[in-house]
């Protein structure tokens, strides 16, 4: 997909709800996936959608701090 020009976004390593885990656990979820993606496609994505689209102010601040563009699912 990457080689065909598709956008690759981050999600998490093991699909933990970012609002229910600690900041350190959240960072670990992100770093583990970043490490794998660098090994697979050679880059770290700049977009992320947290699992279940569950976000709060703390999660949003962390994602901003890590330099991610936060993808939100529009409300239905």
C-alpha positions in Angstrom: 0.0 0.0 0.0 2.8 2.4 0.9 4.7 1.7 -2.3 1.5 2.4 -4.3 1.2 5.9 -2.7 -1.5 5.3 -0.1 -1.5 7.2 3.2 -0.5 5.1 6.2 -1.8 6.2 9.6 -1.0 5.0 13.0 -3.6 3.4 15.3 -1.8 1.6 18.2 0.1 -1.6 18.8 -2.6 -3.7 20.5 -5.7 -1.6 20.2 -5.9 -0.4 23.8 -8.4 2.4 24.6 -6.1 5.5 25.0 -8.5 7.0 27.5 -8.2 4.0 29.8 -4.4 3.6 29.9 -1.7 5.7 31.5 0.3 8.3 29.4 3.3 5.9 29.6 1.3 3.0 28.3 -0.2 5.2 25.6 3.2 6.3 24.5 4.4 2.7 24.5 1.5 1.7 22.2 2.5 4.4 19.8 6.3 3.8 19.9 5.9 0.0 19.4 3.9 0.6 16.2 6.2 3.3 15.0 9.2 1.0 15.4 7.4 -1.8 13.4 6.4 0.6 10.7 9.9 2.0 10.3 11.1 -1.6 9.8 8.3 -2.3 7.3 7.9 0.9 5.3 10.8 3.0 6.5 8.8 5.9 7.9 6.8 7.0 10.9 3.3 8.1 10.0 2.2 11.6 10.8 -1.5 10.7 11.2 -3.2 8.7 13.9 -6.7 7.6 14.9 -6.9 6.4 18.5 -8.6 3.0 18.9 -12.4 3.2 19.1 -11.9 6.9 18.3 -11.9 7.4 22.1 -10.2 10.6 23.0 -10.1 13.1 25.8 -8.1 16.3 26.4 -5.1 14.4 27.8 -5.0 12.0 24.7 -5.3 15.0 22.3 -2.5 16.9 24.1 -0.2 13.8 24.0 -0.9 13.2 20.3 -0.2 16.9 19.6 3.0 16.7 21.7 4.2 13.7 19.6 3.5 15.6 16.4 0.6 13.6 15.1 -2.3 14.8 13.0 -5.3 13.5 14.9 -7.9 11.9 12.7 -11.4 12.0 14.2 -14.4 10.0 12.9 -17.3 12.4 12.3 -20.4 11.9 14.4 -23.3 10.3 12.7 
